[in-house]
Amino acid sequence: MPNGKKSSLGDIFFFFGVVVISCLIVIFYISLKNECLTSQGEIYHLSNIHHTHSGRVKMLESDMRSLMRRDFIEAEARSRIGMTFPAPESLVVFMGPEG
């Protein structure tokens, strides 16, 4: 009879051990899944921020290129400080017999 009681007590400990380990595995799996979903959400959010900033950089580069154009600089110089720019002169060269 005492042998049967030991077996019964061992079975109970084994059963509760398996249940506790199973619960820990499930909790670990759910926690890991939650962390993965959170990380994916953060990656998506950061990707949107990157897309927004890259669009803004392209827009600012375009503004910079337009501000550096010669015609814009000349127009601003004329309107702000009254600067005049000489018109390019054409050079005409005649070649012929010396004489």
Secondary structure, 3 states (H helix, E strand, C coil): CHHHHHHHHHHHHHHHHHHHHHHHHHHHHHHHHHHHHHHHHHHHHHHHHHHHHHHHHHHHHHHHHHHCCHHHHHHHHHHHHCCCCCCCCCCCCCCCCCC
